[in-house]
Amino acid sequence: MRRTVFNEDHEAFRETIRAFIEAEVVPVYDEWCAAGQAPRDFYYRLAELGVFGIRVPEEYGGAGIDSHKFEAVMYEETARAGVSFGGSGVHVLLGLPYIEMLATEAQKQRYLPKFVSGEEMWALAMTEPGTGSDVAGMKTTAKLSADGTHYVLNGSKTFITGGVHADRVIVCARTSAPREDDRRFGISLFAVDTTSEGYSIGRKLDKLGLKVSDTAELAFVDVKVPVEDLLGEENKGFSYLGRNLPSERWGIAFGAYAQAKAAVRFAQQYVQERTVFGKTVASFQNTKFELAACQAEVDAAEAVADRALEALDAGELTPAEAASTKLFCTEVAHRVIDRCLQLHGGYGFMNEYPIARLYADNRVNRIYGGTSEVMKSIIAKSMGL
């Protein structure tokens, strides 16, 4: 079936990104994995390519293209090569929507040029130890000073992707106590400068996968946040978070589909080269059936991911649709990658093979951005159940 989601501009961008990955990422990727993060100056290289400014309006230094399709191309190309751009993905997928939606003109003038240039990398700090998906249960507080010039931030966050390299972090904190009839009330969002006194990075977390993403614990002890860095209105943060969840979940879904597609490619290459009992692994009927079944699942996931991409660009992707897309694509990726690793035999368990890294990287897709169980709850609620 002919795919219609991308045009000539997207394909030209694909060629640029593919060449960039081959020249500047693949040769050093093992070093990044060993270090547990991509080097900070790599983000400046991405900025030079214009990656961070695609959706940023021209007046702030961006290209002003209101579409997620270029991001989709990057998901496909990084997965195809078996690499990652580290924590930079959250910079665009999670950071930019909040600036676009909530920042005043004065804030955009301060934030966006540095966002585009890579001078200020952004991350989102929502999850806290012991709360997980229960965002309304957060304990981090931000109290307005007596003179009204700043907030005093205290608390901690965990599982913060991009947390080591981040220069600004959108921190979710309580500015008011929850109401008896609405425990979601009282959360506000702040664009916190990571050089602020009292702000500290705790452990860089040792994860099963996503080794190149700098995921960290953060702590705040009497951090002074100027009132000029409040994003949106006080106490409305939970609703803001909800508005951006569809785009976040689409991103996870599309990335998972791209990983599944890459897994089939890796497995197909491997079985055509590997010989057992005097013939290639690809010549066995079981191999053909397994890869055929995987390809069928990838085709279905691609259709779902593409349809969600079109809806997202049109501003029509609903929370339930995003949840359905994430649930389907991540579950497909889980099944496909596992079967493709099996076709590699013992070598599939070796980290030198991209399928092994892909297997580990993919596992979190059914957890972060809302677990598969949470996705099912959202979908069921939309069905009136």
Stockholm file with secondary structure:
# STOCKHOLM 1.0

chainA/1-385         MRRTVFNEDHEAFRETIRAFIEAEVVPVYDEWCAAGQAPRDFYYRLAELGVFGIRVPEEYGGAGIDSHKFEAVMYEETARAGVSFGGSGVHVLLGLPYIEMLATEAQKQRYLPKFVSGEEMWALAMTEPGTGSDVAGMKTTAKLSADGTHYVLNGSKTFITGGVHADRVIVCARTSAPREDDRRFGISLFAVDTTSEGYSIGRKLDKLGLKVSDTAELAFVDVKVPVEDLLGEENKGFSYLGRNLPSERWGIAFGAYAQAKAAVRFAQQYVQERTVFGKTVASFQNTKFELAACQAEVDAAEAVADRALEALDAGELTPAEAASTKLFCTEVAHRVIDRCLQLHGGYGFMNEYPIARLYADNRVNRIYGGTSEVMKSIIAKSMGL
#=GR chainA/1-385 SS CCCCSCCHHHHHHHHHHHHHHHHHTGGGHHHHHHHTSCCHHHHHHHHHTTGGGTTSCGGGTSCCCCCSHHHHHHHHHHHHHTCCCTTHHHIIIIIHHHHHHHCCHHHHHHHHHHHHHTSSCEEEECCCTTTTTCGGGCCCEEEECTTSSEEEEEEEEEEEETTTTCSEEEEEEESSCCBTTBTTTTEEEEEEETTSTTEEEEEECCCSSCTTSCEEEEEEEEEEEEGGGEESSTTBHHHHHHHHHHHHHHHHHHHHHHHHHHHHHHHHHHHHHCEETTEEGGGSHHHHHHHHHHHHHHHHHHHHHHHHHHHHHTTCCCHHHHHHHHHHHHHHHHHHHHHHHHHTGGGGGSTTSHHHHHHHHHGGGGTTTSCHHHHHHHHHHHTTC
#=GC SS_cons         CCCCSCCHHHHHHHHHHHHHHHHHTGGGHHHHHHHTSCCHHHHHHHHHTTGGGTTSCGGGTSCCCCCSHHHHHHHHHHHHHTCCCTTHHHIIIIIHHHHHHHCCHHHHHHHHHHHHHTSSCEEEECCCTTTTTCGGGCCCEEEECTTSSEEEEEEEEEEEETTTTCSEEEEEEESSCCBTTBTTTTEEEEEEETTSTTEEEEEECCCSSCTTSCEEEEEEEEEEEEGGGEESSTTBHHHHHHHHHHHHHHHHHHHHHHHHHHHHHHHHHHHHHCEETTEEGGGSHHHHHHHHHHHHHHHHHHHHHHHHHHHHHTTCCCHHHHHHHHHHHHHHHHHHHHHHHHHTGGGGGSTTSHHHHHHHHHGGGGTTTSCHHHHHHHHHHHTTC
//
